[in-house]
Amino acid sequence: MKPASPFLELEEAPRVAVSFDGTALELPEGATLAAALLAAGVGVFRQTPVSGAPRAPFCMMGACFDCLVEIDGVLRQACMVEVTAGLEIRKPQGGDLGPV
């Protein structure tokens, strides 16, 4: 029987060290970064440039851009990235999100 939440399946994967805005996290290797961050309790991935409203994953398939994060200095959609050891993840800074 499948668990009630698909994120619970992430608990079985081996963990790797990453950081999110300077906080060390152990995330399941190979999981999508968006799902892993949500399961780890991260609720805000970025703020909108105009109003500063908080954003987090919405579509989980790369269509909406609400999960944009900066990974090793490059803007990426968290739902389109697999967790690997050593990722340096940050909320995008400033009003210009630039090209993705």
Backbone as XML, in Angstrom:
<?xml version="1.0"?>
<chain id="A" units="angstrom">
  <residue number="1" name="MET">
    <atom name="N" x="0.839" y="-1.179" z="0.000"/>
    <atom name="CA" x="0.000" y="0.000" z="0.000"/>
    <atom name="C" x="0.884" y="1.242" z="0.000"/>
  </residue>
  <residue number="2" name="LYS">
    <atom name="N" x="0.577" y="2.192" z="-0.881"/>
    <atom name="CA" x="1.347" y="3.426" z="-0.965"/>
    <atom name="C" x="1.037" y="4.318" z="0.227"/>
  </residue>
  <residue number="3" name="PRO">
    <atom name="N" x="2.028" y="5.097" z="0.669"/>
    <atom name="CA" x="1.769" y="6.026" z="1.770"/>
    <atom name="C" x="0.807" y="7.129" z="1.345"/>
  </residue>
  <residue number="4" name="ALA">
    <atom name="N" x="0.211" y="7.807" z="2.308"/>
    <atom name="CA" x="-0.760" y="8.864" z="2.032"/>
    <atom name="C" x="-0.128" y="10.027" z="1.281"/>
  </residue>
  <residue number="5" name="SER">
    <atom name="N" x="1.132" y="10.320" z="1.530"/>
    <atom name="CA" x="1.829" y="11.413" z="0.863"/>
    <atom name="C" x="2.954" y="10.849" z="0.017"/>
  </residue>
  <residue number="6" name="PRO">
    <atom name="N" x="3.082" y="11.281" z="-1.240"/>
    <atom name="CA" x="4.183" y="10.784" z="-2.065"/>
    <atom name="C" x="5.541" y="11.215" z="-1.522"/>
  </residue>
  <residue number="7" name="PHE">
    <atom name="N" x="5.592" y="12.271" z="-0.702"/>
    <atom name="CA" x="6.852" y="12.716" z="-0.136"/>
    <atom name="C" x="7.374" y="11.737" z="0.909"/>
  </residue>
  <residue number="8" name="LEU">
    <atom name="N" x="6.523" y="10.917" z="1.488"/>
    <atom name="CA" x="6.972" y="9.953" z="2.488"/>
    <atom name="C" x="7.904" y="8.908" z="1.883"/>
  </residue>
  <residue number="9" name="GLU">
    <atom name="N" x="7.778" y="8.655" z="0.584"/>
    <atom name="CA" x="8.653" y="7.702" z="-0.088"/>
    <atom name="C" x="10.093" y="8.194" z="-0.118"/>
  </residue>
  <residue number="10" name="LEU">
    <atom name="N" x="10.312" y="9.487" z="0.042"/>
    <atom name="CA" x="11.657" y="10.039" z="0.034"/>
    <atom name="C" x="12.454" y="9.608" z="1.251"/>
  </residue>
  <residue number="11" name="GLU">
    <atom name="N" x="11.787" y="9.186" z="2.299"/>
    <atom name="CA" x="12.458" y="8.810" z="3.534"/>
    <atom name="C" x="13.359" y="7.593" z="3.358"/>
  </residue>
  <residue number="12" name="GLU">
    <atom name="N" x="13.125" y="6.784" z="2.349"/>
    <atom name="CA" x="13.871" y="5.548" z="2.156"/>
    <atom name="C" x="15.173" y="5.743" z="1.377"/>
  </residue>
  <residue number="13" name="ALA">
    <atom name="N" x="15.345" y="6.872" z="0.698"/>
    <atom name="CA" x="16.521" y="7.101" z="-0.143"/>
    <atom name="C" x="17.731" y="7.483" z="0.703"/>
  </residue>
  <residue number="14" name="PRO">
    <atom name="N" x="18.943" y="7.142" z="0.231"/>
    <atom name="CA" x="20.150" y="7.570" z="0.945"/>
    <atom name="C" x="20.241" y="9.102" z="0.930"/>
  </residue>
  <residue number="15" name="ARG">
    <atom name="N" x="20.780" y="9.672" z="2.002"/>
    <atom name="CA" x="20.847" y="11.125" z="2.168"/>
    <atom name="C" x="22.212" y="11.674" z="1.766"/>
  </residue>
  <residue number="16" name="VAL">
    <atom name="N" x="22.186" y="12.904" z="1.225"/>
    <atom name="CA" x="23.419" y="13.615" z="0.896"/>
    <atom name="C" x="23.329" y="15.018" z="1.491"/>
  </residue>
  <residue number="17" name="ALA">
    <atom name="N" x="24.484" y="15.618" z="1.747"/>
    <atom name="CA" x="24.545" y="16.947" z="2.339"/>
    <atom name="C" x="24.427" y="18.028" z="1.270"/>
  </residue>
  <residue number="18" name="VAL">
    <atom name="N" x="23.555" y="19.000" z="1.514"/>
    <atom name="CA" x="23.405" y="20.196" z="0.689"/>
    <atom name="C" x="23.229" y="21.377" z="1.646"/>
  </residue>
  <residue number="19" name="SER">
    <atom name="N" x="23.203" y="22.584" z="1.097"/>
    <atom name="CA" x="22.871" y="23.726" z="1.948"/>
    <atom name="C" x="21.816" y="24.575" z="1.254"/>
  </residue>
  <residue number="20" name="PHE">
    <atom name="N" x="20.906" y="25.135" z="2.055"/>
    <atom name="CA" x="19.861" y="26.031" z="1.556"/>
    <atom name="C" x="19.948" y="27.320" z="2.355"/>
  </residue>
  <residue number="21" name="ASP">
    <atom name="N" x="20.318" y="28.397" z="1.678"/>
    <atom name="CA" x="20.514" y="29.696" z="2.341"/>
    <atom name="C" x="21.400" y="29.576" z="3.574"/>
  </residue>
  <residue number="22" name="GLY">
    <atom name="N" x="22.458" y="28.786" z="3.445"/>
    <atom name="CA" x="23.427" y="28.651" z="4.525"/>
    <atom name="C" x="23.088" y="27.610" z="5.573"/>
  </residue>
  <residue number="23" name="THR">
    <atom name="N" x="21.912" y="26.997" z="5.489"/>
    <atom name="CA" x="21.513" y="25.969" z="6.453"/>
    <atom name="C" x="21.837" y="24.590" z="5.877"/>
  </residue>
  <residue number="24" name="ALA">
    <atom name="N" x="22.555" y="23.791" z="6.628"/>
    <atom name="CA" x="22.890" y="22.443" z="6.180"/>
    <atom name="C" x="21.657" y="21.555" z="6.231"/>
  </residue>
  <residue number="25" name="LEU">
    <atom name="N" x="21.442" y="20.804" z="5.151"/>
    <atom name="CA" x="20.331" y="19.857" z="5.072"/>
    <atom name="C" x="20.854" y="18.520" z="4.569"/>
  </residue>
  <residue number="26" name="GLU">
    <atom name="N" x="20.193" y="17.453" z="4.961"/>
    <atom name="CA" x="20.448" y="16.111" z="4.421"/>
    <atom name="C" x="19.225" y="15.738" z="3.609"/>
  </residue>
  <residue number="27" name="LEU">
    <atom name="N" x="19.375" y="15.682" z="2.278"/>
    <atom name="CA" x="18.247" y="15.410" z="1.386"/>
    <atom name="C" x="18.428" y="14.068" z="0.688"/>
  </residue>
  <residue number="28" name="PRO">
    <atom name="N" x="17.321" y="13.463" z="0.257"/>
    <atom name="CA" x="17.404" y="12.167" z="-0.428"/>
    <atom name="C" x="18.036" y="12.294" z="-1.816"/>
  </residue>
  <residue number="29" name="GLU">
    <atom name="N" x="19.124" y="11.588" z="-2.009"/>
    <atom name="CA" x="19.849" y="11.625" z="-3.278"/>
    <atom name="C" x="18.958" y="11.123" z="-4.414"/>
  </residue>
  <residue number="30" name="GLY">
    <atom name="N" x="18.962" y="11.858" z="-5.544"/>
    <atom name="CA" x="18.200" y="11.460" z="-6.722"/>
    <atom name="C" x="16.773" y="11.953" z="-6.754"/>
  </residue>
  <residue number="31" name="ALA">
    <atom name="N" x="16.258" y="12.456" z="-5.641"/>
    <atom name="CA" x="14.896" y="13.002" z="-5.623"/>
    <atom name="C" x="14.904" y="14.360" z="-6.324"/>
  </residue>
  <residue number="32" name="THR">
    <atom name="N" x="13.742" y="14.818" z="-6.760"/>
    <atom name="CA" x="13.707" y="16.171" z="-7.300"/>
    <atom name="C" x="13.946" y="17.128" z="-6.148"/>
  </residue>
  <residue number="33" name="LEU">
    <atom name="N" x="14.697" y="18.182" z="-6.431"/>
    <atom name="CA" x="15.057" y="19.134" z="-5.390"/>
    <atom name="C" x="13.820" y="19.777" z="-4.777"/>
  </residue>
  <residue number="34" name="ALA">
    <atom name="N" x="12.825" y="20.102" z="-5.594"/>
    <atom name="CA" x="11.603" y="20.727" z="-5.066"/>
    <atom name="C" x="10.911" y="19.816" z="-4.057"/>
  </residue>
  <residue number="35" name="ALA">
    <atom name="N" x="10.732" y="18.554" z="-4.396"/>
    <atom name="CA" x="10.071" y="17.614" z="-3.487"/>
    <atom name="C" x="10.889" y="17.418" z="-2.221"/>
  </residue>
  <residue number="36" name="ALA">
    <atom name="N" x="12.205" y="17.300" z="-2.365"/>
    <atom name="CA" x="13.063" y="17.078" z="-1.207"/>
    <atom name="C" x="13.048" y="18.280" z="-0.260"/>
  </residue>
  <residue number="37" name="LEU">
    <atom name="N" x="13.093" y="19.495" z="-0.806"/>
    <atom name="CA" x="13.052" y="20.686" z="0.043"/>
    <atom name="C" x="11.698" y="20.806" z="0.750"/>
  </residue>
  <residue number="38" name="LEU">
    <atom name="N" x="10.622" y="20.535" z="0.032"/>
    <atom name="CA" x="9.299" y="20.570" z="0.669"/>
    <atom name="C" x="9.219" y="19.558" z="1.811"/>
  </residue>
  <residue number="39" name="ALA">
    <atom name="N" x="9.702" y="18.341" z="1.558"/>
    <atom name="CA" x="9.668" y="17.298" z="2.582"/>
    <atom name="C" x="10.541" y="17.669" z="3.783"/>
  </residue>
  <residue number="40" name="ALA">
    <atom name="N" x="11.586" y="18.478" z="3.549"/>
    <atom name="CA" x="12.474" y="18.906" z="4.634"/>
    <atom name="C" x="11.920" y="20.110" z="5.391"/>
  </residue>
  <residue number="41" name="GLY">
    <atom name="N" x="10.753" y="20.603" z="4.957"/>
    <atom name="CA" x="10.111" y="21.688" z="5.681"/>
    <atom name="C" x="10.359" y="23.079" z="5.119"/>
  </residue>
  <residue number="42" name="VAL">
    <atom name="N" x="11.037" y="23.176" z="3.981"/>
    <atom name="CA" x="11.250" y="24.485" z="3.350"/>
    <atom name="C" x="9.946" y="24.893" z="2.679"/>
  </residue>
  <residue number="43" name="GLY">
    <atom name="N" x="9.371" y="25.998" z="3.106"/>
    <atom name="CA" x="8.080" y="26.428" z="2.586"/>
    <atom name="C" x="8.148" y="27.588" z="1.621"/>
  </residue>
  <residue number="44" name="VAL">
    <atom name="N" x="9.263" y="28.320" z="1.611"/>
    <atom name="CA" x="9.413" y="29.468" z="0.712"/>
    <atom name="C" x="10.712" y="29.294" z="-0.063"/>
  </residue>
  <residue number="45" name="PHE">
    <atom name="N" x="10.607" y="29.257" z="-1.381"/>
    <atom name="CA" x="11.775" y="29.089" z="-2.239"/>
    <atom name="C" x="12.298" y="30.429" z="-2.751"/>
  </residue>
  <residue number="46" name="ARG">
    <atom name="N" x="11.402" y="31.402" z="-2.908"/>
    <atom name="CA" x="11.778" y="32.725" z="-3.405"/>
    <atom name="C" x="10.667" y="33.713" z="-3.084"/>
  </residue>
  <residue number="47" name="GLN">
    <atom name="N" x="10.935" y="34.999" z="-3.321"/>
    <atom name="CA" x="9.910" y="36.032" z="-3.233"/>
    <atom name="C" x="9.740" y="36.642" z="-4.620"/>
  </residue>
  <residue number="48" name="THR">
    <atom name="N" x="8.524" y="37.111" z="-4.918"/>
    <atom name="CA" x="8.302" y="37.750" z="-6.209"/>
    <atom name="C" x="9.051" y="39.077" z="-6.248"/>
  </residue>
  <residue number="49" name="PRO">
    <atom name="N" x="9.559" y="39.463" z="-7.432"/>
    <atom name="CA" x="10.338" y="40.694" z="-7.533"/>
    <atom name="C" x="9.528" y="41.964" z="-7.240"/>
  </residue>
  <residue number="50" name="VAL">
    <atom name="N" x="8.259" y="41.998" z="-7.585"/>
    <atom name="CA" x="7.467" y="43.219" z="-7.440"/>
    <atom name="C" x="6.934" y="43.396" z="-6.026"/>
  </residue>
  <residue number="51" name="SER">
    <atom name="N" x="6.209" y="42.412" z="-5.505"/>
    <atom name="CA" x="5.560" y="42.577" z="-4.202"/>
    <atom name="C" x="6.299" y="41.902" z="-3.047"/>
  </residue>
  <residue number="52" name="GLY">
    <atom name="N" x="7.233" y="41.014" z="-3.364"/>
    <atom name="CA" x="7.918" y="40.275" z="-2.318"/>
    <atom name="C" x="7.111" y="39.114" z="-1.765"/>
  </residue>
  <residue number="53" name="ALA">
    <atom name="N" x="6.011" y="38.758" z="-2.440"/>
    <atom name="CA" x="5.169" y="37.652" z="-1.989"/>
    <atom name="C" x="5.955" y="36.336" z="-2.042"/>
  </residue>
  <residue number="54" name="PRO">
    <atom name="N" x="5.781" y="35.474" z="-1.038"/>
    <atom name="CA" x="6.506" y="34.201" z="-1.024"/>
    <atom name="C" x="6.003" y="33.247" z="-2.106"/>
  </residue>
  <residue number="55" name="ARG">
    <atom name="N" x="6.925" y="32.469" z="-2.646"/>
    <atom name="CA" x="6.593" y="31.468" z="-3.659"/>
    <atom name="C" x="7.249" y="30.146" z="-3.307"/>
  </residue>
  <residue number="56" name="ALA">
    <atom name="N" x="6.584" y="29.074" z="-3.719"/>
    <atom name="CA" x="7.082" y="27.711" z="-3.536"/>
    <atom name="C" x="6.572" y="26.892" z="-4.717"/>
  </residue>
  <residue number="57" name="PRO">
    <atom name="N" x="7.019" y="25.648" z="-4.868"/>
    <atom name="CA" x="6.581" y="24.842" z="-6.006"/>
    <atom name="C" x="5.065" y="24.787" z="-6.126"/>
  </residue>
  <residue number="58" name="PHE">
    <atom name="N" x="4.605" y="24.863" z="-7.357"/>
    <atom name="CA" x="3.177" y="24.816" z="-7.648"/>
    <atom name="C" x="2.860" y="23.670" z="-8.589"/>
  </residue>
  <residue number="59" name="CYS">
    <atom name="N" x="3.485" y="23.657" z="-9.757"/>
    <atom name="CA" x="3.125" y="22.644" z="-10.758"/>
    <atom name="C" x="3.953" y="21.366" z="-10.649"/>
  </residue>
  <residue number="60" name="MET">
    <atom name="N" x="5.161" y="21.467" z="-10.129"/>
    <atom name="CA" x="6.096" y="20.334" z="-9.977"/>
    <atom name="C" x="6.484" y="19.677" z="-11.305"/>
  </residue>
  <residue number="61" name="MET">
    <atom name="N" x="6.319" y="20.431" z="-12.426"/>
    <atom name="CA" x="6.706" y="19.859" z="-13.720"/>
    <atom name="C" x="7.375" y="20.867" z="-14.643"/>
  </residue>
  <residue number="62" name="GLY">
    <atom name="N" x="7.834" y="21.991" z="-14.102"/>
    <atom name="CA" x="8.620" y="22.929" z="-14.887"/>
    <atom name="C" x="7.857" y="23.958" z="-15.684"/>
  </residue>
  <residue number="63" name="ALA">
    <atom name="N" x="6.558" y="24.100" z="-15.460"/>
    <atom name="CA" x="5.769" y="25.045" z="-16.247"/>
    <atom name="C" x="5.601" y="26.408" z="-15.583"/>
  </residue>
  <residue number="64" name="CYS">
    <atom name="N" x="5.661" y="26.493" z="-14.255"/>
    <atom name="CA" x="5.239" y="27.727" z="-13.583"/>
    <atom name="C" x="6.375" y="28.626" z="-13.091"/>
  </residue>
  <residue number="65" name="PHE">
    <atom name="N" x="7.562" y="28.145" z="-12.875"/>
    <atom name="CA" x="8.719" y="28.913" z="-12.398"/>
    <atom name="C" x="8.586" y="29.406" z="-10.958"/>
  </residue>
  <residue number="66" name="ASP">
    <atom name="N" x="7.600" y="28.952" z="-10.197"/>
    <atom name="CA" x="7.479" y="29.381" z="-8.804"/>
    <atom name="C" x="8.560" y="28.771" z="-7.915"/>
  </residue>
  <residue number="67" name="CYS">
    <atom name="N" x="9.221" y="27.726" z="-8.370"/>
    <atom name="CA" x="10.234" y="27.058" z="-7.560"/>
    <atom name="C" x="11.659" y="27.487" z="-7.918"/>
  </residue>
  <residue number="68" name="LEU">
    <atom name="N" x="11.815" y="28.639" z="-8.568"/>
    <atom name="CA" x="13.150" y="29.090" z="-8.941"/>
    <atom name="C" x="14.045" y="29.230" z="-7.717"/>
  </residue>
  <residue number="69" name="VAL">
    <atom name="N" x="15.229" y="28.684" z="-7.821"/>
    <atom name="CA" x="16.254" y="28.827" z="-6.790"/>
    <atom name="C" x="17.584" y="29.065" z="-7.504"/>
  </residue>
  <residue number="70" name="GLU">
    <atom name="N" x="18.547" y="29.546" z="-6.760"/>
    <atom name="CA" x="19.894" y="29.700" z="-7.291"/>
    <atom name="C" x="20.711" y="28.513" z="-6.807"/>
  </residue>
  <residue number="71" name="ILE">
    <atom name="N" x="21.258" y="27.749" z="-7.746"/>
    <atom name="CA" x="22.056" y="26.567" z="-7.419"/>
    <atom name="C" x="23.461" y="26.788" z="-7.953"/>
  </residue>
  <residue number="72" name="ASP">
    <atom name="N" x="24.413" y="26.832" z="-7.040"/>
    <atom name="CA" x="25.801" y="27.064" z="-7.422"/>
    <atom name="C" x="25.929" y="28.287" z="-8.330"/>
  </residue>
  <residue number="73" name="GLY">
    <atom name="N" x="25.146" y="29.343" z="-8.048"/>
    <atom name="CA" x="25.216" y="30.600" z="-8.785"/>
    <atom name="C" x="24.373" y="30.680" z="-10.039"/>
  </residue>
  <residue number="74" name="VAL">
    <atom name="N" x="23.605" y="29.636" z="-10.353"/>
    <atom name="CA" x="22.789" y="29.608" z="-11.574"/>
    <atom name="C" x="21.320" y="29.453" z="-11.196"/>
  </residue>
  <residue number="75" name="LEU">
    <atom name="N" x="20.432" y="30.266" z="-11.810"/>
    <atom name="CA" x="19.002" y="30.118" z="-11.551"/>
    <atom name="C" x="18.486" y="28.847" z="-12.203"/>
  </residue>
  <residue number="76" name="ARG">
    <atom name="N" x="17.772" y="28.051" z="-11.418"/>
    <atom name="CA" x="17.213" y="26.781" z="-11.909"/>
    <atom name="C" x="15.838" y="26.576" z="-11.306"/>
  </residue>
  <residue number="77" name="GLN">
    <atom name="N" x="15.023" y="25.780" z="-11.961"/>
    <atom name="CA" x="13.741" y="25.360" z="-11.408"/>
    <atom name="C" x="14.016" y="24.134" z="-10.538"/>
  </residue>
  <residue number="78" name="ALA">
    <atom name="N" x="13.686" y="24.218" z="-9.270"/>
    <atom name="CA" x="13.986" y="23.133" z="-8.339"/>
    <atom name="C" x="13.290" y="21.835" z="-8.725"/>
  </residue>
  <residue number="79" name="CYS">
    <atom name="N" x="12.139" y="21.932" z="-9.374"/>
    <atom name="CA" x="11.412" y="20.716" z="-9.753"/>
    <atom name="C" x="12.067" y="19.977" z="-10.915"/>
  </residue>
  <residue number="80" name="MET">
    <atom name="N" x="13.057" y="20.611" z="-11.555"/>
    <atom name="CA" x="13.716" y="20.008" z="-12.713"/>
    <atom name="C" x="15.149" y="19.568" z="-12.400"/>
  </residue>
  <residue number="81" name="VAL">
    <atom name="N" x="15.526" y="19.599" z="-11.117"/>
    <atom name="CA" x="16.890" y="19.279" z="-10.705"/>
    <atom name="C" x="16.861" y="18.097" z="-9.745"/>
  </residue>
  <residue number="82" name="GLU">
    <atom name="N" x="17.768" y="17.151" z="-9.936"/>
    <atom name="CA" x="17.905" y="16.035" z="-8.996"/>
    <atom name="C" x="18.865" y="16.419" z="-7.886"/>
  </residue>
  <residue number="83" name="VAL">
    <atom name="N" x="18.579" y="15.959" z="-6.692"/>
    <atom name="CA" x="19.450" y="16.201" z="-5.548"/>
    <atom name="C" x="20.754" y="15.423" z="-5.726"/>
  </residue>
  <residue number="84" name="THR">
    <atom name="N" x="21.862" y="16.132" z="-5.610"/>
    <atom name="CA" x="23.189" y="15.528" z="-5.594"/>
    <atom name="C" x="23.971" y="16.141" z="-4.439"/>
  </residue>
  <residue number="85" name="ALA">
    <atom name="N" x="24.986" y="15.455" z="-3.991"/>
    <atom name="CA" x="25.782" y="15.928" z="-2.851"/>
    <atom name="C" x="26.438" y="17.268" z="-3.151"/>
  </residue>
  <residue number="86" name="GLY">
    <atom name="N" x="26.433" y="18.133" z="-2.145"/>
    <atom name="CA" x="27.181" y="19.376" z="-2.222"/>
    <atom name="C" x="26.491" y="20.564" z="-2.866"/>
  </residue>
  <residue number="87" name="LEU">
    <atom name="N" x="25.216" y="20.426" z="-3.237"/>
    <atom name="CA" x="24.528" y="21.560" z="-3.847"/>
    <atom name="C" x="24.510" y="22.748" z="-2.891"/>
  </residue>
  <residue number="88" name="GLU">
    <atom name="N" x="24.793" y="23.932" z="-3.421"/>
    <atom name="CA" x="24.693" y="25.186" z="-2.671"/>
    <atom name="C" x="23.473" y="25.906" z="-3.217"/>
  </residue>
  <residue number="89" name="ILE">
    <atom name="N" x="22.380" y="25.870" z="-2.474"/>
    <atom name="CA" x="21.092" y="26.389" z="-2.934"/>
    <atom name="C" x="20.779" y="27.670" z="-2.163"/>
  </residue>
  <residue number="90" name="ARG">
    <atom name="N" x="20.316" y="28.682" z="-2.899"/>
    <atom name="CA" x="19.923" y="29.944" z="-2.263"/>
    <atom name="C" x="18.653" y="30.458" z="-2.904"/>
  </residue>
  <residue number="91" name="LYS">
    <atom name="N" x="17.917" y="31.265" z="-2.144"/>
    <atom name="CA" x="16.794" y="31.993" z="-2.725"/>
    <atom name="C" x="17.375" y="33.036" z="-3.669"/>
  </residue>
  <residue number="92" name="PRO">
    <atom name="N" x="16.756" y="33.237" z="-4.857"/>
    <atom name="CA" x="17.249" y="34.279" z="-5.759"/>
    <atom name="C" x="17.200" y="35.641" z="-5.075"/>
  </residue>
  <residue number="93" name="GLN">
    <atom name="N" x="18.202" y="36.448" z="-5.333"/>
    <atom name="CA" x="18.294" y="37.770" z="-4.722"/>
    <atom name="C" x="17.985" y="38.856" z="-5.752"/>
  </residue>
  <residue number="94" name="GLY">
    <atom name="N" x="17.394" y="39.957" z="-5.288"/>
    <atom name="CA" x="17.142" y="41.095" z="-6.163"/>
    <atom name="C" x="15.882" y="40.925" z="-6.975"/>
  </residue>
  <residue number="95" name="GLY">
    <atom name="N" x="15.532" y="41.980" z="-7.695"/>
    <atom name="CA" x="14.296" y="41.991" z="-8.464"/>
    <atom name="C" x="14.411" y="41.345" z="-9.818"/>
  </residue>
  <residue number="96" name="ASP">
    <atom name="N" x="15.616" y="41.235" z="-10.371"/>
    <atom name="CA" x="15.766" y="40.681" z="-11.706"/>
    <atom name="C" x="16.090" y="39.202" z="-11.607"/>
  </residue>
  <residue number="97" name="LEU">
    <atom name="N" x="15.133" y="38.371" z="-12.008"/>
    <atom name="CA" x="15.367" y="36.935" z="-11.977"/>
    <atom name="C" x="16.186" y="36.473" z="-13.171"/>
  </residue>
  <residue number="98" name="GLY">
    <atom name="N" x="16.299" y="37.311" z="-14.187"/>
    <atom name="CA" x="17.144" y="36.993" z="-15.332"/>
    <atom name="C" x="16.640" y="35.788" z="-16.108"/>
  </residue>
  <residue number="99" name="PRO">
    <atom name="N" x="17.412" y="35.347" z="-17.106"/>
    <atom name="CA" x="17.020" y="34.170" z="-17.901"/>
    <atom name="C" x="17.165" y="32.905" z="-17.105"/>
  </residue>
  <residue number="100" name="VAL">
    <atom name="N" x="16.326" y="31.943" z="-17.427"/>
    <atom name="CA" x="16.381" y="30.646" z="-16.752"/>
    <atom name="C" x="17.041" y="29.644" z="-17.659"/>
  </residue>
</chain>
